[in-house]
């Protein structure tokens, strides 16, 4: 039970550190939340999409590793390299002077908001790297507990998008400050570099 909880907690932390990275999808959800427009369907699409992609990554890599155990080493190294690069980029963003603005076209139609959210999610190549390749690679290192890891990552996605969408109106002023994004990106960078280093050394 303790090992399962630890795997789920690891999945939650890893998933959250990837999901909170500033990008087009998060900016879109935040803007929708600030404007209180189609928040529920947008949050549901983001969380459900992540769940499907995480399951594909964990299931596919799990079968592959079972058949060819040597693949795990290659996948682990690729994941480590990606994480380290991701961490460096997040660290660079932390030093930039920029803030998120809610300026831009407003998606007032629920249908348009859903279509825009689907495009932000499924047409973004980074989502496949993060959820299918990267989370799948880290989950594979947990062996038989990889699905507990996946559940933790799925729960992290749900918590993050629900908090971002429904709590955005409370954070609107906070996230308009460049310093707020610097702190967030700094935490993301530290987590990415730590997990990447751990994968690189094989622990």
N, C-alpha and C positions, 0 to 999 in steps of 0.2 A: 504493500500500500504506500509506504514511504517513497519507494523508488518511482512508483507511478506518479505520485504527486510531484516529485522532483522533476520528472520528465515533462509533466504538464506545465510546471512553473517555468522551466527552461524554454518551452515552446511559447509561453505567454510573453516572456521577456524578449526572446529573439524576434517573434512576430511583431510585437509592439515597436521595437527599435527600428524595424524595417518600415512599418506602416506609417509612422509619424514623420518620416523624412518629407520635407517640403517638396511638393510637386503639383502638377496640374490637377490631379484628382482631389487631393486634400484642399487645395485652394478653391476648387469648385464646390465641394461639400461645405466648406466654411462660408463661402459667399451665399450659398443657398440657405444655410442656417441663419446667417445674419439677417437675410431678407425674409426668412420664414416662408419659403416657397418650395413646395413639393419635398419637404425634408424627409418624411417617412419613406416614400419610394426610393429616394436617392440613397438613404442609409441602408435600406434593405438590399438594394442592388449591389452596393459596394461590399457589404458583409457576405452576402450569398455568393457573389463572384469569387471572393477570396476563399471561401470554404470549398468551392468546387476546385479551384486551382491548387489549393494546398493538398486536398485529397488526391488529385491527379499526381502531384509531385511526390508525395509520400508513397502512394501505392505503386507508381511506376518505378521509382528508384528502389523501393523495397524488393520488388520482384527481380529487378536487374541485379541487385547486390546479392540476392540469394543464389541466383544462377551463376554469376561471375563475381566472387568476392573481391577479386583484384580491382574491379571497377571502382570500389569504394575509395581507394586511395586517390585515383584520378579525380573523381568527383569532389572529394574533400579538398584537394589542392586547388581545383578550379573555384570552388566555393570560397576558400580562404583568400585567394587572389582577388576575387570580386569584392568580398567584404572589406579587405584592406583598401582597395581603390575607392570603394564607397565611403569608407571612413575618412579618407584623405579629402575627398570632395566635400563631405559634410563639414569637415574642419575648415576648409577654404570658405564655404558659405558662411560659417560662423563669424568670420572676420570681415565680411562684406557689410556695407551700410545699405540695408534695404529693408523695407517693411511691406507687408501684404496690404494691398488696397482693395476695397470692395468695388472699385470702379470697373466698368466693363459692361457688356451687354447683359441685360437681365433676362433670365429664362422664366417667363411668367406662366407659360403653359405647362401643365403637368406632363403632358405627352412629350413636349420638347425637352423638359428637364430629364425625363427618363432616357430619351434617346441620347442626349448629351452625356449623361452619366455612363451609359453603356459604351459610348465611344471613348470616353476618358479612361474607362477600365479595360476594355478588351482590345483597343487599338494602341495601347501603350506597351511598347516592348519591355519596359522595365518591370511590369507586373509579372511577366513570365519568368524573368530572371530571378525576381525576389521570391515569388511564391512557389513556382514549379521547381526551378533549379536549386536556388539557394536554401530555402526552407526544407526542400526535399533532401538535399545533401546533409544538412545538419540533423534532420530527423533520422536519417539512415544511421548516423553514428550512435543513436540510442537503441539500435537493435530491435528487440521485441517490444520495446516501449515507444516505438516511433509514433504509434497512433495516439498515445497519450500526449506526446509532444505536439502532434497535429491538432488535437483538441484544444490544447493550450493556445496555440497560434490562432485558431479559429475564434476562440473566445476573446483573444486580444483584439482581433479585427472588429468583432462586434462591439466591444467596449469602446474602442477608439472612434469608430464612425458614429456610433450613437452619441458619444460625448461631444464629438466635433459638430455634428449636425444639430442636435437639440440644445447643446450648451453654447453654441456659437454666439448667441445674442449677449451672453454674459461675458464673453471673451473678446468681443468686437474691438473695444478700445485697447485692450491689452495687446492683441496681436497686430495692431496698427503701428506699434513701436518696433523699430529695428532691433532694439536690445532684446526684446522677447524672443525673436527668431534666432538671435545669436545664441542665447542660452539653450534653446531647444536643439539647434543644430550642433552645439557643443556636446550635449548629452548623447545625441545620436552618433556623433563621431567617436566618442569614447567607447560606446557600446560596440560599434562596428569593428573598431580596431582591436578591442579585447577579444571578441568572438572570432575574428579573423586570425588573430595570433594563436588562439587556442586550437583552431582547426589546422593551422599550418604546422604546429608542432605535434599534432596527432593525439591530443588528449581530449 
